[in-house]
Amino acid sequence: MMSNLTPKNIKKLNSKRGLKLFFKEDDMTVAKALRILNYEDKLKKLQEELIKLQQWVEAKGEKLVIVFEGRDAAGKGGAIRRITQHLNPREFNVVALPKPTPEEKEQWYFQRYIKNLPRSGQITFFDRSWYNRAVVEPVNGFCTEEEYRIFMNQVNGFEQMLVESGVRLVKFYFSINKDEQERRFNDIKSSPVKKWKFSPVDQTALERWDDYTLYKTKMFEKTDTKFAPWIVIKANKKMRARVEVIQKLLDLVPYDDTASSQ
């Protein structure tokens, strides 16, 4: 550990933010504090690049759709919050749709998602998406086998139409192991400010772990296409996952500084 105490790291630890970490948590260690401080430095730089990306999307009239999927408590919402933290709120939407209304149940399945697609120059983040029908719904009995079959037959065509119509579609899947999901559920249930997040679906997620795995595998096999591939983010470590997903996004979208400055 002493090898980590370079002049640069000592300066970080003695900063206002560094000292605050030690006052905030009784079990804070030097190694943990440095991990947090280095993560925050990296995150800030990436968020500056995200601003450039958003300005490029707006200047070029791009339509960017970013799908976040994964098991419950995998960290999708937290990652979206870090991505959007400093973006212009007028030029992006975060879509987390509730269960469909009786009217929506009578519509074409994709219809309510189409309503939330971005206009020109805008980014839309789907915190869960049409892929509810690929995993969550069949596992929990929220759709029929026929509805699942129809979805799986239509989803690639739907996404191909989006891409061919000028939508940039990025699909992230946040992957955690069973022990980590259980640990996060316990944290959520014991937190006075987070326990509202624990849903009836969450209550059965662990006992249905293998069913989720089965349908997740089918989803990857069917929908990991050349025009809309899945990008898997290993999300057991939240800070690492947030940095990785932002870096992947920046690598995938061919933004540049010149468009945003015109």
N, C-alpha and C positions, 0 to 999 in steps of 0.2 A: 504493500500500500504506500509505503514511503516514497517509492519510485514515481507515484502519481502526483506527489506534492511538488510539482514544478512551479516556478514563479508565476506562470500563467494561471495554474489551478489554485494556488494560494490566493491570488488576486480575486478569482471567482468566489472562493469560499468566504473571503472577507468583504465581499460586496454586500449591499443592503439586502439583495435577494437571497444571497447565500446564508447570511446570518439569520434571516427570517425563517429559513427552512429548519434550522436547529431550534429556534424558539417555538416553532409550530408543532413539531413532532418530537416526542420524548425518545423514540427509538432511532432517530436520525443518525446515520453514520457518515463519515467522510466520503466513502465510496458511493453511497446512495445519493448524497447531496451532489456529488460531481455528475452522476448519471442524469439527475434531474436538470441541473444547470446546463450540461452539454446538450441535452434534448431540447431545452427551451431555446438555446442559441440556434440550433439546427432548425427548429420549427419556425423561428422568426424569419430566417433566411428563405425557407421554402414558402412561407406565407407571402413574402415580398414577391417571389416569382409567381405565385398564384394571382396576385393583383395584375401582373403583366399579362398572364394568360387570359384573365377575364377581360381586360382592355382589348386584347387581340380578338377575342370572340365577338365583342361588341363592334369593333372597327371593321371586321371582315364580314359581319352579318352571319356568323356561324350559329349553328344550333347544336348544343352539346348536351347529351343525356348521359348521366352517370348513375348506374344502378349499384346499390349496395345490398348484398345478400349475405346470409350466414345464419348460424344458429342463434337462438336467443342469448343475449348477454355477450355476444361476440365482440362488441365495441363499434358497431356500425354508426350509431348516433353520435358517439364521442368523436369519431373520425370526421364525420360531416361537420360537426361544430368547429373543429380546428381548421378544416378547409375553408369554411365560409366566414370565419371570425372577422376578417378584415376586408371582405369583399363588399362591393357596392350592393346593398340589399335590393335596389330597384332592378338589378339585372340578373338575379338568380331566384329560383324557387326551391324549397325543400318540400317534397311531397311524401307524406306518410299517411296513406289513406286508411280510414277506419273500415270496419266490415261493411260490405255493400248493403244499400237500402233495398227494400223489396222491389222498387222500380229498377234499380241497377241490376238486380239478379235476373231480370227479364231481358236485359240488354245483351248484346255481344260482349263477351268477357273483357275484351281489350278496350271497350269503348270509354270507360271512365279513366283509363290511363291515357288514352289519346287526348282527352280534354286537358290534360296537364303537361303535354309536351311543350317544349320551349318555342317561343317565337324567334324570329331572326335576331341575332345578337345576344341571346340569353342562354343561361345554363340551368338545367333542371337536375336536382339530385333526388333520386328515388330511394327513400329509407324503407326498404322492401318495395317490391314492384309486382309486375304481372307474374313473377316467379313464385308468388304465394301459392299458385295453383300447381306448381311443380313439386313442392315439398310440404309446406305447412298445411295446406288444405287436405290433401289425401291422407296425410299422417293422422290428422285430427278428425277426419270424417266430415269436413266442411264442404266437400264436393263429392259427386258420384264418380264411379269408375269411368262412366261415359264422358262426363265433363272433363275429367283428367285426360282421357285419351284424345279428345278433340283438341284440348289445349296443346298437348305435346305434338300433335300433327300440324298445328297452326303456328306455333310460336316462332319457328325459324323463318317462315314466310313473312310473318309480321315484322320481324326484325330486319329482314332483308329489304322489305318495302321502306322501312324507316331510313336505312343506310342509303338506299338508292335515291331517296328523296332529299338527301343532303344532311341528314342527322348524323352527327358523330356519336356513336354509341360505345360506351365503356362499361364493362361489367366486372365488378369486384365481388369476390366471395371471401368473407372473413372466416377463417378456420381456427377453432379452438378444440382442445381435448376435453374429455368428459370431466376430469378432475377440476379443470379450470372453470368450466361452466358451473359446476356445483359450488365452487368457492365464490364465484361472482354472485350467484343466486343468494347465498348466505349473507354476503355483504349487503346486497340490495334489501333483503328482508329485515336485516338488523338496523338499517339506516332510517331514521325518522324522515329524512327528506327524499329518500329514494324508494321506499317500500311501495309507493303507489305504482311503480313501474312493474311490479311483479303481478303478472296476469294469470288467469286460469290456464292459458296455454303453457306458460312457464312452469306451472305446477307439475305438469305431466311430461315436460321435455326430457328429463333425465331417464325416466322409465321407458320412454319411447325413443331413446338414443339410437338404437339399432334400426328402427323404422325410418328415422330421419336420415341415417347413413345410406340406407337402401335407395330412398327416393333422391337423395343428393347425388348418388352415383349415376342413377338413371338420367338425371338432369344434365350432368356433365357430359355423359356419353352422347346425348341427343343434341344438346344446344351449344356445345363448344365448337363454334363454326369459324371459318376463316374470316368472314366479314364481321363477326361479333364474338370473339373468343372470351373465355373466362380468364380472369387474372386472380389467382388465389393468394391471399395475404395471410401469412401465419400470424395469428393474433393473440397468442398466449401472453405476450408481452405488449401491453397497450401502447407504451411510448414508441417502441420499435415499429409496431404496426402502423401507427399514425404517420411516422416519418416515411415508411415504405410506401404507403398508399399515395401520399402526396408526390413523392419522387416518381412513382410509376405514372401518375397522371401527367406530370410535367414532361416526362419522357415520351408519352404517347401523343400528346397534343402538340402539333408543330407551330407553337406560338413564337412570336419574335417581338423585340422591343420597338422596332420601327413602326409597326402598324398602330401601336398604342400611342405613339407620339405624333402621329400625323394630324 
